């Protein structure tokens, strides 16, 4: 039986690691690190940095594997993602079998937290169908926490609900009904530009928690251009960007 530890490592700051995360990194026989190729490997570099800083178990091996691309020939979005996850799971199995050398504990360092808009748990389910596997999760600081910390704001208004959604949902369905606060992730198009900007305030952060963190906030109607420019410049400088933002109706009130 293989024990698979999915370890949340926060959003880019090695100081985000919990003591539990450090303990489980050092308990691993094998640590898996995915790579994305030249110009896109900041996340792999961060995982390497974390291992170099906190891994002191001399028998722990680190194995890297190249992530496959999503197949653009598959038109349906969900089918395309499902096929992609199948391909990633196959690579996990191949890498584990090639590197485990009789050990029984494998670790995968997950950006942010495994529970929040991350597919690692779904991929682990696929791996469990191919290998005898027990999964354990170590929580990490989420991008939402890093966003609200960057702007020093509470997540919710007084007694108010919060919706966590994606750019695709904002683009296709507008601002979520039944709430005044929406946190938007996975938005490569700055989809808030499609909304009624007059009533919205935004807090936007790129690379939340990382050394290159950049943040802007204000009424959407006033800061949309600045956010678009900052995002484009940051992406050009680093070759990639991960960003997140909070939208709130009715101005900038942020009561507890």
C-alpha positions as a Markdown table, in Angstrom:
| # | Residue | x | y | z |
|---|---|---|---|---|
| 1 | Unk | 0.0 | 0.0 | 0.0 |
| 2 | Unk | 1.3 | 3.5 | -0.9 |
| 3 | Unk | 0.5 | 6.5 | 1.3 |
| 4 | Unk | 0.1 | 9.6 | -0.8 |
| 5 | Unk | 0.4 | 12.9 | 1.1 |
| 6 | Unk | -1.1 | 15.9 | -0.7 |
| 7 | Unk | 0.6 | 18.8 | 1.0 |
| 8 | Unk | -0.7 | 22.4 | 0.7 |
| 9 | Unk | 2.3 | 24.7 | 0.5 |
| 10 | Unk | 0.5 | 28.1 | 0.3 |
| 11 | Unk | 0.6 | 30.6 | -2.5 |
| 12 | Unk | 4.2 | 31.2 | -3.1 |
| 13 | Unk | 5.9 | 32.2 | 0.1 |
| 14 | Unk | 7.9 | 29.4 | 1.7 |
| 15 | Unk | 7.1 | 31.0 | 5.1 |
| 16 | Unk | 3.5 | 29.8 | 4.5 |
| 17 | Unk | 4.5 | 26.2 | 5.2 |
| 18 | Unk | 3.0 | 24.8 | 8.4 |
| 19 | Unk | 4.9 | 22.6 | 10.8 |
| 20 | Unk | 2.6 | 19.8 | 9.8 |
| 21 | Unk | 3.6 | 20.3 | 6.1 |
| 22 | Unk | 7.3 | 20.3 | 6.9 |
| 23 | Unk | 6.9 | 17.1 | 8.9 |
| 24 | Unk | 5.1 | 15.3 | 6.1 |
| 25 | Unk | 7.6 | 16.5 | 3.5 |
| 26 | Unk | 10.3 | 14.9 | 5.6 |
| 27 | Unk | 8.3 | 11.7 | 6.1 |
| 28 | Unk | 8.2 | 11.1 | 2.3 |
| 29 | Unk | 10.2 | 8.4 | 0.5 |
| 30 | Unk | 9.5 | 10.2 | -2.8 |
| 31 | Unk | 8.4 | 13.8 | -3.6 |
| 32 | Unk | 6.8 | 14.4 | -7.0 |
| 33 | Unk | 7.4 | 17.8 | -8.8 |
| 34 | Unk | 5.6 | 18.6 | -12.0 |
| 35 | Unk | 7.3 | 20.9 | -14.6 |
| 36 | Unk | 5.9 | 23.0 | -17.4 |
| 37 | Unk | 8.9 | 23.7 | -19.6 |
| 38 | Unk | 11.2 | 26.7 | -20.2 |
| 39 | Unk | 9.7 | 30.1 | -19.1 |
| 40 | Unk | 6.8 | 28.5 | -17.2 |
| 41 | Unk | 8.6 | 26.7 | -14.3 |
| 42 | Unk | 8.4 | 29.3 | -11.5 |
| 43 | Unk | 6.1 | 26.9 | -9.6 |
| 44 | Unk | 8.5 | 24.0 | -10.0 |
| 45 | Unk | 11.3 | 26.3 | -8.9 |
| 46 | Unk | 9.3 | 27.2 | -5.8 |
| 47 | Unk | 8.8 | 23.5 | -5.0 |
| 48 | Unk | 12.5 | 22.9 | -5.4 |
| 49 | Unk | 13.2 | 25.9 | -3.2 |
| 50 | Unk | 10.9 | 24.5 | -0.5 |
| 51 | Unk | 12.6 | 21.1 | -0.7 |
| 52 | Unk | 16.0 | 22.7 | -0.5 |
| 53 | Unk | 15.0 | 24.7 | 2.6 |
| 54 | Unk | 13.1 | 22.2 | 4.7 |
| 55 | Unk | 13.9 | 18.7 | 3.5 |
| 56 | Unk | 16.5 | 17.2 | 5.7 |
| 57 | Unk | 15.7 | 13.5 | 5.3 |
| 58 | Unk | 18.6 | 12.1 | 3.4 |
| 59 | Unk | 16.7 | 9.1 | 2.0 |
| 60 | Unk | 13.9 | 11.2 | 0.5 |
| 61 | Unk | 14.0 | 11.2 | -3.3 |
| 62 | Unk | 12.7 | 14.0 | -5.5 |
| 63 | Unk | 11.4 | 13.1 | -9.0 |
| 64 | Unk | 10.3 | 15.5 | -11.6 |
| 65 | Unk | 8.0 | 14.9 | -14.6 |
| 66 | Unk | 6.7 | 17.1 | -17.4 |
| 67 | Unk | 3.1 | 18.0 | -17.3 |
| 68 | Unk | 1.2 | 17.2 | -20.5 |
| 69 | Unk | -0.7 | 19.9 | -22.4 |
| 70 | Unk | -4.5 | 19.9 | -22.7 |
| 71 | Unk | -5.6 | 18.6 | -26.1 |
| 72 | Unk | -7.0 | 21.5 | -28.1 |
| 73 | Unk | -8.7 | 19.0 | -30.5 |
| 74 | Unk | -11.2 | 18.1 | -27.8 |
| 75 | Unk | -13.8 | 20.8 | -28.1 |
| 76 | Unk | -15.9 | 20.2 | -25.0 |
| 77 | Unk | -14.2 | 21.9 | -22.0 |
| 78 | Unk | -15.1 | 19.2 | -19.4 |
| 79 | Unk | -14.1 | 16.3 | -21.7 |
| 80 | Unk | -10.8 | 18.1 | -22.4 |
| 81 | Unk | -10.0 | 18.5 | -18.7 |
| 82 | Unk | -11.0 | 14.9 | -18.0 |
| 83 | Unk | -8.6 | 13.6 | -20.7 |
| 84 | Unk | -5.9 | 15.9 | -19.3 |
| 85 | Unk | -6.4 | 14.5 | -15.8 |
| 86 | Unk | -6.2 | 11.0 | -17.2 |
| 87 | Unk | -2.9 | 11.8 | -18.8 |
| 88 | Unk | -1.5 | 13.4 | -15.7 |
| 89 | Unk | -2.5 | 10.4 | -13.6 |
| 90 | Unk | -0.8 | 8.0 | -15.9 |
| 91 | Unk | 2.4 | 10.1 | -15.5 |
| 92 | Unk | 2.1 | 10.0 | -11.7 |
| 93 | Unk | 1.9 | 6.2 | -11.9 |
| 94 | Unk | 4.8 | 5.9 | -14.2 |
| 95 | Unk | 7.0 | 8.2 | -12.1 |
| 96 | Unk | 6.0 | 6.5 | -8.8 |
| 97 | Unk | 6.8 | 3.0 | -10.2 |
| 98 | Unk | 10.1 | 4.2 | -11.6 |
| 99 | Unk | 11.3 | 6.0 | -8.4 |
| 100 | Unk | 9.7 | 4.5 | -5.3 |
| 101 | Unk | 12.3 | 1.8 | -4.8 |
| 102 | Unk | 10.3 | -0.1 | -2.3 |
| 103 | Unk | 9.3 | 2.9 | -0.2 |
| 104 | Unk | 5.7 | 3.4 | 0.8 |
| 105 | Unk | 5.1 | 7.2 | 1.1 |
| 106 | Unk | 4.8 | 9.6 | -1.7 |
| 107 | Unk | 4.3 | 13.4 | -1.4 |
| 108 | Unk | 3.0 | 16.0 | -3.8 |
| 109 | Unk | 3.3 | 19.7 | -3.0 |
| 110 | Unk | 0.1 | 21.4 | -3.9 |
| 111 | Unk | -0.1 | 25.1 | -4.7 |
| 112 | Unk | -2.4 | 26.8 | -2.1 |
| 113 | Unk | -4.7 | 24.2 | -0.7 |
| 114 | Unk | -5.8 | 20.9 | -2.3 |
| 115 | Unk | -9.4 | 21.6 | -1.6 |
| 116 | Unk | -9.8 | 25.0 | -3.5 |
| 117 | Unk | -9.9 | 25.0 | -7.3 |
| 118 | Unk | -7.2 | 22.4 | -7.6 |
| 119 | Unk | -7.4 | 19.1 | -9.4 |
| 120 | Unk | -4.8 | 17.1 | -7.4 |
| 121 | Unk | -7.4 | 15.2 | -5.4 |
| 122 | Unk | -9.3 | 14.2 | -8.6 |
| 123 | Unk | -6.0 | 13.1 | -10.2 |
| 124 | Unk | -5.2 | 11.1 | -7.0 |
| 125 | Unk | -8.6 | 9.3 | -7.4 |
| 126 | Unk | -7.5 | 8.2 | -10.8 |
| 127 | Unk | -4.1 | 7.0 | -9.5 |
| 128 | Unk | -5.9 | 5.1 | -6.8 |
| 129 | Unk | -7.6 | 3.1 | -9.5 |
| 130 | Unk | -4.2 | 2.0 | -10.8 |
| 131 | Unk | -2.1 | 1.6 | -7.6 |
| 132 | Unk | -3.0 | 0.6 | -4.0 |
| 133 | Unk | -3.2 | 4.1 | -2.5 |
| 134 | Unk | -4.3 | 5.8 | 0.7 |
| 135 | Unk | -4.6 | 9.6 | 0.4 |
| 136 | Unk | -3.9 | 12.1 | 3.2 |
| 137 | Unk | -4.3 | 15.9 | 2.9 |
| 138 | Unk | -2.3 | 18.6 | 4.7 |
| 139 | Unk | -4.1 | 22.0 | 4.4 |
| 140 | Unk | -2.3 | 25.0 | 3.1 |
| 141 | Unk | -2.9 | 28.8 | 3.0 |
| 142 | Unk | -5.2 | 29.5 | 0.1 |
| 143 | Unk | -5.1 | 32.2 | -2.5 |
| 144 | Unk | -8.2 | 33.7 | -1.0 |
| 145 | Unk | -6.3 | 34.2 | 2.3 |
| 146 | Unk | -3.3 | 35.6 | 0.5 |
| 147 | Unk | -5.6 | 38.0 | -1.4 |
| 148 | Unk | -7.4 | 39.4 | 1.7 |
| 149 | Unk | -4.0 | 39.6 | 3.5 |
| 150 | Unk | -2.5 | 41.6 | 0.7 |
| 151 | Unk | -5.2 | 44.2 | 0.9 |
| 152 | Unk | -5.8 | 43.9 | 4.7 |
| 153 | Unk | -9.6 | 43.4 | 4.2 |
| 154 | Unk | -12.1 | 40.9 | 5.7 |
| 155 | Unk | -13.5 | 38.4 | 3.2 |
| 156 | Unk | -17.1 | 39.1 | 4.1 |
| 157 | Unk | -19.4 | 42.0 | 4.9 |
| 158 | Unk | -21.3 | 42.0 | 8.2 |
| 159 | Unk | -23.3 | 38.7 | 8.3 |
| 160 | Unk | -22.9 | 38.5 | 4.5 |
| 161 | Unk | -22.4 | 35.4 | 2.3 |
| 162 | Unk | -19.4 | 35.0 | -0.1 |
| 163 | Unk | -19.4 | 33.2 | -3.4 |
| 164 | Unk | -16.2 | 31.7 | -4.7 |
| 165 | Unk | -16.3 | 31.3 | -8.5 |
| 166 | Unk | -14.3 | 31.4 | -11.7 |
| 167 | Unk | -13.8 | 33.8 | -14.5 |
| 168 | Unk | -15.6 | 31.5 | -16.8 |
| 169 | Unk | -18.7 | 31.7 | -14.6 |
| 170 | Unk | -18.5 | 35.5 | -14.4 |
| 171 | Unk | -18.1 | 35.7 | -18.2 |
| 172 | Unk | -21.0 | 33.4 | -19.0 |
| 173 | Unk | -23.5 | 34.2 | -16.1 |
| 174 | Unk | -22.6 | 37.6 | -14.6 |
| 175 | Unk | -22.2 | 38.5 | -11.0 |
| 176 | Unk | -23.4 | 35.7 | -8.7 |
| 177 | Unk | -27.0 | 36.3 | -7.4 |
| 178 | Unk | -27.7 | 36.3 | -3.7 |
| 179 | Unk | -24.5 | 37.8 | -2.5 |
| 180 | Unk | -22.7 | 41.1 | -2.4 |
| 181 | Unk | -19.2 | 39.6 | -2.4 |
| 182 | Unk | -17.6 | 37.3 | -5.0 |
| 183 | Unk | -14.1 | 35.9 | -5.1 |
| 184 | Unk | -13.0 | 35.2 | -8.6 |
| 185 | Unk | -10.3 | 32.7 | -9.5 |
| 186 | Unk | -8.9 | 31.2 | -12.8 |
| 187 | Unk | -9.7 | 34.3 | -14.8 |
| 188 | Unk | -7.4 | 34.9 | -17.7 |
| 189 | Unk | -9.7 | 37.4 | -19.4 |
| 190 | Unk | -10.5 | 39.9 | -16.5 |
| 191 | Unk | -14.1 | 39.0 | -16.9 |
| 192 | Unk | -15.2 | 41.6 | -14.5 |
| 193 | Unk | -15.0 | 44.1 | -17.4 |
| 194 | Unk | -18.2 | 42.6 | -18.7 |
| 195 | Unk | -20.2 | 43.5 | -15.6 |
| 196 | Unk | -22.0 | 46.7 | -14.6 |
| 197 | Unk | -18.9 | 48.5 | -13.3 |
| 198 | Unk | -20.6 | 51.4 | -11.6 |
| 199 | Unk | -21.7 | 49.5 | -8.5 |
| 200 | Unk | -18.6 | 47.4 | -8.0 |
| 201 | Unk | -15.4 | 47.7 | -6.0 |
| 202 | Unk | -12.5 | 45.4 | -6.7 |
| 203 | Unk | -9.4 | 44.1 | -4.9 |
| 204 | Unk | -7.0 | 42.4 | -7.3 |
| 205 | Unk | -3.7 | 40.7 | -6.6 |
| 206 | Unk | -1.3 | 38.9 | -8.9 |
| 207 | Unk | 1.2 | 36.4 | -7.6 |
| 208 | Unk | -0.4 | 36.5 | -4.1 |
| 209 | Unk | 2.1 | 35.7 | -1.4 |
| 210 | Unk | 5.1 | 35.7 | -3.8 |
| 211 | Unk | 8.0 | 38.1 | -3.9 |
| 212 | Unk | 6.6 | 39.6 | -7.1 |
| 213 | Unk | 3.2 | 40.2 | -5.6 |
| 214 | Unk | 1.3 | 43.1 | -7.2 |
| 215 | Unk | -2.0 | 44.5 | -5.9 |
| 216 | Unk | -4.5 | 47.1 | -7.0 |
| 217 | Unk | -7.9 | 48.1 | -5.7 |
| 218 | Unk | -10.7 | 50.7 | -6.2 |
| 219 | Unk | -14.0 | 51.2 | -8.0 |
| 220 | Unk | -14.0 | 48.9 | -11.0 |
| 221 | Unk | -14.9 | 51.8 | -13.3 |
| 222 | Unk | -11.7 | 53.6 | -12.2 |
| 223 | Unk | -9.1 | 50.9 | -12.0 |
| 224 | Unk | -10.0 | 48.5 | -14.8 |
| 225 | Unk | -7.4 | 49.9 | -17.1 |
| 226 | Unk | -4.7 | 50.0 | -14.5 |
| 227 | Unk | -5.3 | 46.3 | -13.6 |
| 228 | Unk | -5.3 | 45.2 | -17.2 |
| 229 | Unk | -2.0 | 47.0 | -17.8 |
| 230 | Unk | -0.4 | 45.7 | -14.6 |
| 231 | Unk | -1.5 | 42.2 | -15.4 |
| 232 | Unk | -0.1 | 42.3 | -19.0 |
| 233 | Unk | 3.2 | 43.8 | -17.9 |
| 234 | Unk | 3.6 | 41.2 | -15.1 |
| 235 | Unk | 2.8 | 38.3 | -17.5 |
| 236 | Unk | 5.3 | 39.6 | -20.0 |
| 237 | Unk | 8.0 | 39.9 | -17.4 |
| 238 | Unk | 7.5 | 36.4 | -15.9 |
| 239 | Unk | 6.0 | 34.4 | -18.7 |
| 240 | Unk | 2.9 | 33.5 | -16.6 |
| 241 | Unk | 0.7 | 34.9 | -14.0 |
| 242 | Unk | -1.7 | 33.6 | -11.3 |
| 243 | Unk | -4.1 | 36.3 | -10.1 |
| 244 | Unk | -7.2 | 36.5 | -8.0 |
| 245 | Unk | -9.7 | 39.2 | -7.1 |
| 246 | Unk | -12.6 | 40.0 | -4.9 |
| 247 | Unk | -15.6 | 42.0 | -6.2 |
| 248 | Unk | -18.0 | 43.7 | -3.8 |
| 249 | Unk | -21.3 | 45.5 | -4.7 |
| 250 | Unk | -22.2 | 48.8 | -3.2 |
| 251 | Unk | -18.7 | 50.3 | -2.7 |
| 252 | Unk | -15.8 | 49.5 | -0.5 |
| 253 | Unk | -17.6 | 48.8 | 2.8 |
| 254 | Unk | -15.8 | 45.9 | 4.5 |
| 255 | Unk | -17.4 | 45.4 | 7.8 |
| 256 | Unk | -16.6 | 42.3 | 9.9 |
